[in-house]
Amino acid sequence: MSKTIRSVRHEALRMLIRDRRKAAGLTQAQLAKRLGRYQSYVAMIEGGELRIGVLEFLDIAKAIGFDPGLAIRNLGKIEEP
């Protein structure tokens, strides 16, 4: 199993979260509040410093308002070099 931090799929995941958050018109602080977390938590995810689990991803998707299943299917199509 390859490393997940800094992998192609991890980069795509963090960019997806950032892009969806911005498209929803949310700041990192607003998303963090919805999650019951600090802004630094969102910054660490978006900055690639923190790996998130499936349940955390589901919470993030719900807080932002996007379909996590579709996002996972799209991420699953990405091939690692």
C-alpha positions as a printed Julia matrix, in Angstrom:
81×3 Matrix{Float64}:
   0.0    0.0     0.0
   1.35   3.4    -0.95
   1.48   6.48    1.23
  -1.71   8.51    1.13
  -0.4   11.9     2.25
   0.86  13.8    -0.82
  -0.4   11.09   -3.17
  -2.22  12.1    -6.34
  -5.57  11.06   -4.87
  -4.92  12.84   -1.58
  -4.11  16.02   -3.47
  -7.32  15.62   -5.5
  -9.33  15.07   -2.3
  -8.02  18.15   -0.57
  -8.56  20.28   -3.68
 -12.09  18.89   -4.01
 -12.89  19.89   -0.43
 -11.39  23.35   -0.9
 -13.13  23.93   -4.22
 -16.52  22.71   -2.94
 -16.19  24.87    0.18
 -15.43  27.94   -1.89
 -18.21  27.18   -4.38
 -20.62  27.0    -1.42
 -19.46  30.47   -0.37
 -18.01  29.25    2.93
 -14.83  30.38    4.64
 -12.64  27.9     6.44
 -13.92  29.33    9.72
 -17.56  28.88    8.7
 -16.98  25.28    7.66
 -15.07  24.6    10.86
 -17.97  25.98   12.91
 -20.4   23.67   11.11
 -18.1   20.76   11.93
 -17.61  21.8    15.56
 -13.88  22.21   14.93
 -11.31  24.99   14.79
 -10.44  26.79   11.55
  -6.96  25.27   11.74
  -8.5   21.8    11.27
  -9.94  22.83    7.9
  -6.69  24.59    6.98
  -4.69  21.44    7.76
  -6.99  19.32    5.58
  -6.88  21.77    2.69
  -3.14  22.23    3.1
  -2.51  18.51    2.86
  -1.15  18.2     6.37
  -3.96  16.03    7.7
  -5.41  12.8     6.38
  -9.14  12.39    6.96
 -11.13   9.2     7.37
 -14.34   8.21    5.63
 -16.59   9.36    8.46
 -14.87  12.74    8.61
 -15.26  13.06    4.84
 -18.98  12.34    5.14
 -19.31  15.05    7.81
 -17.43  17.53    5.62
 -19.57  16.72    2.58
 -22.75  17.19    4.61
 -21.52  20.48    6.1
 -20.66  21.83    2.65
 -23.62  20.27    0.87
 -22.25  17.94   -1.8
 -22.77  14.27   -2.67
 -19.94  12.3    -1.05
 -20.7    9.17   -3.09
 -20.21  10.94   -6.39
 -17.02  12.56   -5.13
 -15.61   9.18   -4.01
 -16.5    7.58   -7.36
 -14.63  10.35   -9.17
 -11.62  10.08   -6.85
 -11.6    6.31   -7.38
 -10.98   6.85  -11.08
  -7.69   8.63  -10.44
  -4.66   6.45  -11.07
  -1.5    6.76   -9.02
   1.72   6.94  -11.04
